[in-house]
Amino acid sequence: MEQSPAHPSYNSQETDRLEELIVNPVVLEITRRRGELDIGATRFVVIRYGTQYQLVMPWRSGHISIGVELADNPLQIADRVGAYLERVS
């Protein structure tokens, strides 16, 4: 897990760690299973918390998690990050 010092978290370090180790992998696994049934997999998941959106994207053998301010558009950010990840994969 790597946190950008330019963008501090709203949460405690322990909360962020548990989210990355437990919550995000479970959310991606259940959405992946649903997506693979008949709608072409999971590209990303957006979770709306009280203070921000959390954008979670499967990548390689894990995931990428990006906190997005409420004033920003997480769908546009997901498209941009997805396009970047396709180029670097």
Secondary structure in CASP SS format (residue, H / E / C, confidence):
PFRMAT SS
TARGET T0000
AUTHOR 0000-0000-0000
METHOD secondary structure of the structure
MODEL  1
M C 1.00
E C 1.00
Q C 1.00
S C 1.00
P C 1.00
A C 1.00
H C 1.00
P C 1.00
S C 1.00
Y C 1.00
N C 1.00
S C 1.00
Q H 1.00
E H 1.00
T H 1.00
D H 1.00
R H 1.00
L H 1.00
E H 1.00
E H 1.00
L H 1.00
I H 1.00
V H 1.00
N H 1.00
P H 1.00
V H 1.00
V H 1.00
L H 1.00
E H 1.00
I H 1.00
T H 1.00
R H 1.00
R H 1.00
R H 1.00
G H 1.00
E H 1.00
L H 1.00
D H 1.00
I C 1.00
G C 1.00
A C 1.00
T C 1.00
R C 1.00
F C 1.00
V E 1.00
V E 1.00
I E 1.00
R E 1.00
Y C 1.00
G C 1.00
T C 1.00
Q C 1.00
Y E 1.00
Q E 1.00
L E 1.00
V E 1.00
M E 1.00
P E 1.00
W E 1.00
R C 1.00
S C 1.00
G E 1.00
H E 1.00
I E 1.00
S E 1.00
I E 1.00
G E 1.00
V E 1.00
E C 1.00
L C 1.00
A C 1.00
D C 1.00
N C 1.00
P H 1.00
L H 1.00
Q H 1.00
I H 1.00
A H 1.00
D H 1.00
R H 1.00
V H 1.00
G H 1.00
A H 1.00
Y H 1.00
L H 1.00
E H 1.00
R H 1.00
V H 1.00
S C 1.00
END
